[in-house]
Amino acid sequence: MEVGTTSQLLELQGLCKTDPEGYREDFELQLRHYRASLSLFLLRPSEESKRFGELANFLAQVSHVYKQSVKGVPKELAQLLEKHHEVLHPQLRRTLVNALMLLRRRGAVTTNEVLPLFFRLFRCTDKQLRKALFKHIVNDVREVNKKHRNEGINKALQNFLFEMVADTESESVARRSLSVLVSLYRRGVWADSKGISVIASACLHPSVRVMRAGLHFFMGHDQEDDESDEESEDEAPDDKGNKPIEKDSAIQPTKDELYSAFHKVLITARKALNYETATPASFTSIQLLRDPQGFAERLFQRLQKIHTNFETKLLMLNVISRVIGVHQLLVLPFYTYIQRYLQPHQREVTHLLAAAVQACHPLVPPDAID
C-alpha cells in the first residue's frame, strides 16, 4: 500500500493497529521513509518538515504493535530534540515532543530516559509546549507511583529535580521544575521531607521569581501552575538589580484606617496563632522541614540584603515568622528587624503585626520583643 498523503498515513495507522501482520510490509516501508527523512532532516534541522513529523507520529501511534521495529526511534527523537530543540520549527518541535510522550505512554521508553530531556525543554520560549510538558511530567510521575511507590525512580528524579531547581542559568527551568514538585506534593505523590527540602532550597534561589514561587508554597498560596507568578520584571529584580520603590511610606493613613487596621490585626493574629486551623496544608509542609533553624536563618539573612519590592519582603517576613512559630525557633534579630517597619505611616501594619505575633512563642525572651 503506497502512502503519500496525510489521510493515507492515518488510514494505514488504523489498519496497522487492527491487523499488524497483514500490514507489516506497509509499516516497514514507512519506517524506511522515516529513516531517510531523518537523515535529510539532520542536514537542515531549522527547516520545517511536516512530513518528517507525520512519520514520527505514525511510528509512535503504532509502536505498541511493532515494539521491536521501533525500538530505536525514542532514542533518535530524544537525541534530535536534545541537540536541535533551539532551532527546530515550533510546530515540528511540538509534534516530535508529543510523539516522544506517546512513546513513553506506550512503554517504548522509560520515565528516567525522557524526563530529564523534558525538563531541559522548559528553556524553550513556547508557552504551549511548556504547558504540555508540565502536564505530562506530573501525570507520568503520578502514574509511576499509582499502584505502589517506585523508590528507585523517585530517588533518581528527585535528585535530578534538585539540580534543576538550583539551576542559576535558566530561571525558566528552575521555576517550572519547582512547579512540578509543588504539584506532586499537593497530589500526595511526593509529600515527604525530601521533596520539601528541595522546595525550601528554591526560597534561597538567586532569582527572585523562583524564590517567590517557593515562598508562596509555604504560605499555602495556589501557585502550582507552570505559568504562575508571572509578575513583571520591574516588580521582581534579582539581588543585583536596582532597588524598587517600596510601598510603605508614600501615603499617610487616616484615623479611620488605623482604627480598622487595629481591629483587623487582632483577628489576624488569633488566626496566625491557631496553627491547626489556619491553612493546615501549608503548616504541614513547614513541619516537614529537615533543618528549620538553618532555613529560617538563611532566609532572614537574605531578607536583610535583598533589594526588591516591599510585597516580596513582606512575603519573606511571613514565611520566616511562620517557621519560627511552628518550630519555636530563636532568631532574635528578626524581632528588631520587623520593629523598624511598625510605624504609624505603614499601610501594611496589619500583616506586619500578624507576622510578629506568629513569631512569638514561650521560648522567646521578653526583652527581645520589647
C-alpha positions, -999 to +999 in steps of 0.1 A: +000+000+000+016+032-011+011+061+013+016+096+001-009+119+018-016+126+054-050+110+052-035+078+037-010+077+065-038+080+091-057+052+073-026+030+074-022+038+111-057+023+118-051-007+096-018-015+113-035-014+147-063-038+137-041-062+115-004-058+124+009-088+105-012-081+074+002-046+071+037-052+083+053-046+049+035-013+046+047-004+081+083-013+072+081+009+041+070+039+063+098+030+087+123+033+059+108+066+048+112+078+084+149+068+084+155+085+051+136+117+062+156+117+095+189+117+076+179+145+053+163+165+082+195+164+103+213+182+075+190+212+079+172+209+113+160+245+113+137+239+083+101+229+087+094+193+078+058+184+081+063+150+065+090+140+090+068+150+119+039+130+105+061+099+101+074+102+137+038+105+149+028+075+129+056+053+144+046+065+179+010+056+173+017+020+162+047+014+185+028-009+208+021-034+179+056-032+163+077-030+195+109-044+182+109-025+149+105+009+166+130+001+194+155+028+184+130+055+175+126+070+210+164+074+214+166+090+179+139+115+187+153+123+221+188+130+207+174+151+179+154+173+205+184+174+228+207+187+202+185+209+180+155+220+201+165+256+199+165+258+161+135+235+154+104+250+139+079+254+169+052+232+153+076+204+144+092+206+179+058+202+195+050+173+171+082+155+180+077+160+217+042+147+215+054+117+196+080+110+224+054+115+251+032+089+233+061+065+230+066+069+268+029+062+274+031+031+251+060+018+272+086+021+244+109+043+267+112+047+305+105+077+326+141+082+336+151+082+300+129+110+288+120+132+318+155+149+321+151+160+285+116+172+291+128+194+320+155+209+298+129+217+272+114+241+296+140+265+283+121+268+251+101+301+247+070+282+237+042+285+262+021+258+246+050+234+247+058+242+283+022+236+294+022+202+276+055+192+292+043+202+327+011+182+324+029+152+310+056+152+337+032+154+366+009+127+352+038+104+343+053+105+378+019+101+393+012+070+371+046+055+381+036+057+417-001+048+413+000+012+425+029+015+448+058+039+454+086+033+430+115+044+452+142+038+426+126+061+400+116+086+427+151+089+441+167+094+407+141+120+397+142+139+430+180+141+428+177+154+392+150+179+402+172+193+430+197+202+403+170+217+381+156+238+409+191+250+417+197+260+381+210+295+380+215+297+343+178+292+333+152+308+355+125+291+334+138+256+341+141+263+378+107+278+382+089+251+362+108+223+379+097+238+412+061+239+399+063+202+392+075+195+427+047+216+442+021+199+421+033+164+430+034+174+467-002+187+466-013+155+449+002+134+476+028+118+453+059+132+468+046+145+501+077+138+521+106+157+538+129+153+508+106+170+484+100+198+510+138+202+513+141+208+475+112+233+476+128+251+506+160+254+486+141+274+460+133+301+486+171+308+486+175+308+448+192+339+433+162+345+411+135+365+430+108+349+409+119+314+418+122+325+454+087+339+454+073+307+440+088+288+469+076+313+494+041+312+481+041+274+485+050+277+522+022+303+527-003+279+511-010+300+481-021+284+449+010+289+427+015+254+412+008+260+375+039+262+353+030+297+341+021+310+376+035+341+393+043+359+361+049+393+377+066+419+356+103+422+357+103+456+374+084+440+404+109+412+409+145+421+401+174+399+411+196+407+441+219+427+419+192+449+403+181+483+412+161+487+443+124+494+435+103+519+454+088+504+485+051+508+492+052+516+529+058+554+532+041+572+504+006+579+519-004+587+554-034+566+565-064+583+581-076+577+617-104+555+605-079+533+585-057+530+616-087+521+638-098+495+613-063+481+610-061+477+648-092+456+649-082+436+618-049+427+633-064+412+664-084+388+643-055+380+620-032+375+650-056+350+666-058+331+633-020+332+630-015+315+664-040+288+656-017+265+636-042+237+635-069+256+616-051+282+596-042+267+561-032+233+576-016+221+543+010+249+544+018+243+581+022+206+574+049+215+548+066+237+573+066+209+599+084+186+573+114+210+570+146+190+578+165+220+592+140+247+601+165+267+621+190+268+593+163+276+568+149+305+588+184+320+595+194+318+558+162+333+546+164+361+572+200+368+561+188+372+525+159+394+536+184+418+552+204+421+520+179+418+492+168+448+470+133+441+459+098+455+464+080+456+497+055+430+488+083+404+483+099+414+516+065+410+534+062+376+519+096+366+532+088+380+566+056+359+568+074+327+559+102+333+584+077+342+612+056+311+604+087+288+605+098+304+638+063+300+653+057+264+642+091+251+653+096+275+682+129+287+669+151+315+683+161+340+656+163+371+679+174+397+653+141+390+635+121+410+661+144+440+659+142+439+621+104+438+620+100+466+645+116+491+621+085+487+598+060+491+626+054+529+620+022+549+620+025+556+583+029+519+574-001+508+553+007+471+557+007+473+595-020+446+598+001+420+581+033+430+598+018+428+633+003+394+623+038+382+613+053+395+645+026+376+665+032+344+646+069+345+655+062+349+692+063+317+714+071+309+750+108+304+744+114+339+731+130+362+758+106+391+767+134+417+762+137+405+725+102+419+717+101+449+739 
